Amino acid sequence: MKLLLNIFLVLLIAPQSYAQNQDYIIDINDRKIFGNIKLNTPAINSVQIKFKDNKGGGFQQYRTNQIKTWCVGNQVYETKAYKVNELKSYSVFMLRMTPEKGKVHLYEYYNTSGEMGYTQTFLEKDNKLTELQYGRFRKQLTLYFEDYKELSKKIADKKFKKKEILNIIEEYNQWREYLWK
């Protein structure tokens, strides 16, 4: 009897945990479609992916104008407008480094312009992307978070290191959430 109960519980829980770990895309109509994503190089993944939904069939190629978000494992990529200059921009997939909830987000983009690819890091606040300048880290972030005076002062007083950018964003987002309560 105990064995049957254990088997029943495993069968009940297993499909739910499997569904939670599955890859998915969110298309331009905000439909979440589960399936499998075939990863490629970071350069290719920044502009297109191959996805096969659970209904069967083969892999289909999707570009940034066809989906808003894609997720493989615990990594979430979102379509963002990458600004080349004041007049030109194009859509790319960027890896979101912060939780979905919050006012400020951190993104990584694998840029392939030029002979060698490189990673760029962007902050997003109010739907505006700003490239993080590690050489001007303190000055940039002191100004970026100036609406939260205490955090801005901590950054200026060297209470945070560059590698603690996620902690800075988390503290700012918690402060913003507290303001709205």
Sine and cosine of phi, psi and omega as CSV:
sin_phi,cos_phi,sin_psi,cos_psi,sin_omega,cos_omega
0.00,0.00,-0.72,0.70,0.00,-1.00
-0.90,0.44,-0.63,0.78,0.03,-1.00
-0.89,0.46,-0.68,0.73,0.03,-1.00
-0.89,0.45,-0.62,0.78,0.04,-1.00
-0.91,0.42,-0.69,0.73,0.04,-1.00
-0.89,0.46,-0.69,0.72,0.03,-1.00
-0.89,0.46,-0.68,0.73,0.02,-1.00
-0.87,0.49,-0.70,0.72,0.01,-1.00
-0.90,0.44,-0.66,0.75,0.03,-1.00
-0.89,0.46,-0.70,0.71,0.01,-1.00
-0.91,0.41,-0.52,0.86,0.01,-1.00
-0.97,0.26,-0.65,0.76,-0.08,-1.00
-0.99,0.12,-0.60,0.80,-0.11,-0.99
-0.82,0.57,-0.75,0.66,-0.01,-1.00
-0.89,0.46,-0.56,0.83,0.01,-1.00
-0.93,0.37,-0.69,0.73,-0.01,-1.00
-0.94,0.35,-0.55,0.84,0.04,-1.00
-0.91,0.41,-0.69,0.73,-0.01,-1.00
-0.91,0.42,-0.55,0.84,-0.01,-1.00
-0.95,0.31,-0.43,0.90,-0.05,-1.00
-0.99,-0.12,0.01,1.00,-0.05,-1.00
-0.97,0.24,0.49,-0.87,0.11,-0.99
-0.94,0.35,0.39,-0.92,0.07,-1.00
-0.41,-0.91,0.26,-0.97,0.17,-0.99
-0.80,-0.60,0.41,-0.91,0.19,-0.98
-0.89,-0.46,0.90,-0.43,-0.08,-1.00
-0.98,0.19,-0.02,-1.00,-0.07,-1.00
-0.94,0.35,-0.20,0.98,0.08,-1.00
-0.99,-0.14,0.26,0.97,0.01,-1.00
0.90,0.44,0.43,0.90,0.09,-1.00
-1.00,0.00,0.75,-0.66,0.05,-1.00
-1.00,-0.05,0.87,-0.49,-0.08,-1.00
-0.87,-0.49,0.84,-0.54,-0.02,-1.00
-1.00,0.01,0.52,-0.86,0.02,-1.00
0.10,-0.99,-0.56,-0.83,-0.01,-1.00
-0.81,-0.59,0.67,-0.75,0.06,-1.00
-0.95,-0.32,0.75,-0.66,0.07,-1.00
-0.99,-0.12,0.93,-0.37,-0.03,-1.00
-0.98,0.21,0.48,-0.88,0.04,-1.00
-0.79,-0.61,-0.43,-0.90,0.05,-1.00
-0.95,0.32,0.39,-0.92,0.04,-1.00
-0.83,0.55,-0.58,0.81,0.01,-1.00
-0.89,0.46,-0.72,0.70,0.00,-1.00
-0.95,0.31,-0.66,0.75,0.00,-1.00
-0.89,0.45,-0.32,0.95,0.00,-1.00
-0.98,0.19,-0.20,0.98,0.01,-1.00
-0.78,-0.62,-0.32,0.95,0.01,-1.00
-0.37,-0.93,0.41,-0.91,0.10,-1.00
-0.68,-0.74,0.27,-0.96,0.11,-0.99
-0.93,-0.38,0.77,-0.64,-0.11,-0.99
-0.69,-0.72,0.66,-0.75,0.08,-1.00
-0.82,-0.57,0.87,-0.50,-0.01,-1.00
-0.98,0.22,0.15,-0.99,-0.07,-1.00
-0.97,0.25,-0.07,1.00,-0.02,-1.00
-0.99,0.17,-0.17,0.99,0.00,-1.00
0.94,-0.33,-0.11,-0.99,-0.04,-1.00
1.00,0.06,-0.09,-1.00,-0.05,-1.00
-0.99,-0.13,-0.06,-1.00,0.02,-1.00
-0.96,0.28,0.65,-0.76,0.10,-1.00
-0.90,-0.44,0.53,-0.85,0.01,-1.00
-1.00,-0.01,0.72,-0.69,0.03,-1.00
-0.83,-0.56,0.67,-0.74,0.05,-1.00
-0.94,-0.34,0.09,-1.00,-0.09,-1.00
-0.89,0.45,-0.40,0.92,0.02,-1.00
-0.99,0.11,-0.05,1.00,-0.04,-1.00
-0.96,-0.29,-0.39,0.92,0.01,-1.00
-0.68,-0.73,0.49,-0.87,0.01,-1.00
-1.00,0.00,-0.63,0.78,-0.13,-0.99
-0.57,-0.82,0.54,-0.84,0.21,-0.98
-0.63,-0.77,0.51,-0.86,-0.08,-1.00
-0.70,-0.72,0.77,-0.64,0.10,-0.99
-0.78,-0.63,0.84,-0.54,-0.11,-0.99
0.89,0.46,-0.81,-0.58,0.03,-1.00
-0.96,-0.29,0.23,0.97,0.02,-1.00
-0.99,-0.14,0.80,-0.60,-0.03,-1.00
-0.91,-0.41,0.80,-0.60,0.03,-1.00
-0.92,-0.38,0.68,-0.74,0.00,-1.00
-0.83,-0.56,0.50,-0.86,0.06,-1.00
-0.98,0.21,0.80,-0.60,-0.01,-1.00
-0.71,-0.70,0.44,-0.90,0.07,-1.00
-1.00,0.06,0.91,-0.41,0.02,-1.00
-1.00,-0.04,0.89,-0.45,-0.05,-1.00
-1.00,0.07,0.88,-0.48,0.06,-1.00
-0.98,0.17,-0.69,0.72,0.08,-1.00
-0.41,-0.91,-0.16,-0.99,-0.06,-1.00
-0.89,0.46,-0.45,0.89,-0.07,-1.00
-0.97,-0.23,-0.33,0.94,-0.13,-0.99
-0.80,-0.60,0.72,-0.69,0.13,-0.99
-0.52,-0.85,0.31,-0.95,0.07,-1.00
-0.54,-0.84,0.33,-0.94,-0.06,-1.00
-0.99,0.11,0.66,-0.75,0.04,-1.00
-0.62,-0.79,0.29,-0.96,0.14,-0.99
-1.00,-0.06,0.78,-0.62,0.05,-1.00
-0.86,-0.51,0.63,-0.78,0.03,-1.00
-0.98,0.20,0.85,-0.53,0.04,-1.00
-0.99,0.13,0.83,-0.56,-0.06,-1.00
-0.99,-0.10,-0.15,0.99,-0.05,-1.00
-0.90,-0.44,0.32,-0.95,0.08,-1.00
-0.88,0.48,0.37,-0.93,-0.05,-1.00
-0.88,0.47,-0.59,0.81,-0.04,-1.00
-0.98,0.22,0.66,-0.75,0.07,-1.00
0.72,-0.70,0.35,-0.94,-0.02,-1.00
-0.99,0.15,-0.58,0.81,-0.04,-1.00
-0.90,-0.43,0.67,-0.74,0.04,-1.00
-0.80,-0.61,0.37,-0.93,0.05,-1.00
-0.88,-0.48,0.74,-0.67,-0.01,-1.00
-0.79,-0.61,0.50,-0.87,0.14,-0.99
-0.88,-0.47,0.65,-0.76,0.02,-1.00
-0.75,-0.66,0.77,-0.64,0.05,-1.00
-1.00,-0.01,0.97,-0.23,-0.07,-1.00
-1.00,0.06,0.73,-0.68,-0.04,-1.00
-0.91,-0.42,0.22,0.98,0.03,-1.00
-0.95,0.31,0.59,-0.81,-0.05,-1.00
1.00,0.03,-0.20,-0.98,-0.07,-1.00
-0.98,0.19,-0.52,0.86,-0.04,-1.00
-0.82,-0.57,0.59,-0.81,0.06,-1.00
-0.98,0.18,0.41,-0.91,0.03,-1.00
-0.45,-0.89,0.35,-0.94,-0.03,-1.00
-0.99,-0.14,0.72,-0.69,0.11,-0.99
-0.91,-0.41,0.54,-0.84,0.00,-1.00
-0.90,-0.44,0.71,-0.70,-0.05,-1.00
-0.79,-0.62,0.61,-0.79,0.20,-0.98
-0.99,-0.13,0.58,-0.82,0.07,-1.00
-0.78,-0.63,0.82,-0.57,0.09,-1.00
-0.65,-0.76,0.72,-0.70,-0.03,-1.00
0.81,0.59,0.67,0.74,0.02,-1.00
0.86,0.50,0.40,0.92,0.04,-1.00
-0.88,-0.48,0.83,-0.55,0.02,-1.00
-1.00,0.06,0.70,-0.72,0.05,-1.00
-0.76,-0.65,0.82,-0.57,0.00,-1.00
-0.94,0.34,0.71,-0.70,0.03,-1.00
-0.98,0.20,0.84,-0.54,0.00,-1.00
-0.98,-0.19,0.99,-0.17,-0.07,-1.00
-0.91,0.42,-0.45,0.89,0.05,-1.00
-0.94,0.34,-0.42,0.91,0.01,-1.00
-0.88,-0.48,0.53,0.85,-0.14,-0.99
-0.76,0.65,-0.83,0.55,-0.08,-1.00
-0.90,0.43,-0.74,0.67,-0.03,-1.00
-0.89,0.46,-0.71,0.71,-0.01,-1.00
-0.89,0.46,-0.74,0.67,-0.06,-1.00
-0.96,0.27,-0.49,0.87,0.08,-1.00
-0.87,0.49,-0.67,0.74,0.04,-1.00
-0.96,0.26,-0.64,0.77,-0.05,-1.00
-0.88,0.47,-0.62,0.79,-0.03,-1.00
-0.96,-0.27,0.45,0.89,-0.09,-1.00
-0.90,0.43,-0.36,0.93,0.04,-1.00
-0.94,0.35,-0.35,0.94,0.09,-1.00
-0.95,-0.31,1.00,0.02,-0.15,-0.99
-0.83,0.56,-0.67,0.74,-0.04,-1.00
-0.90,0.44,-0.68,0.73,0.02,-1.00
-0.93,0.37,-0.67,0.74,0.03,-1.00
-0.85,0.53,-0.66,0.75,0.02,-1.00
-0.92,0.39,-0.65,0.76,0.04,-1.00
-0.86,0.51,-0.67,0.75,0.00,-1.00
-0.91,0.42,-0.73,0.69,0.00,-1.00
-0.89,0.45,-0.57,0.82,-0.01,-1.00
-1.00,0.09,0.21,0.98,0.07,-1.00
0.88,0.47,0.59,0.81,0.07,-1.00
-0.98,0.20,-0.28,0.96,0.01,-1.00
-0.85,-0.53,0.55,-0.83,0.12,-0.99
-0.98,-0.18,0.24,-0.97,-0.02,-1.00
-0.84,0.54,-0.62,0.78,-0.04,-1.00
-0.94,0.34,-0.12,0.99,-0.01,-1.00
-0.99,-0.17,0.39,0.92,-0.02,-1.00
-0.84,0.54,-0.62,0.78,0.02,-1.00
-0.90,0.43,-0.58,0.81,0.05,-1.00
-0.92,0.40,-0.63,0.78,0.03,-1.00
-0.89,0.45,-0.74,0.68,-0.01,-1.00
-0.90,0.44,-0.67,0.75,0.02,-1.00
-0.88,0.48,-0.70,0.71,0.01,-1.00
-0.89,0.45,-0.67,0.74,0.02,-1.00
-0.89,0.45,-0.72,0.69,-0.02,-1.00
-0.90,0.44,-0.61,0.79,0.06,-1.00
-0.91,0.42,-0.65,0.76,0.03,-1.00
-0.89,0.46,-0.70,0.71,0.01,-1.00
-0.90,0.44,-0.65,0.76,0.03,-1.00
-0.89,0.45,-0.64,0.77,0.03,-1.00
-0.89,0.46,-0.61,0.79,0.01,-1.00
-0.88,0.47,-0.54,0.84,-0.08,-1.00
-1.00,0.07,-0.13,0.99,0.00,-1.00
-0.99,0.12,0.00,0.00,0.00,0.00
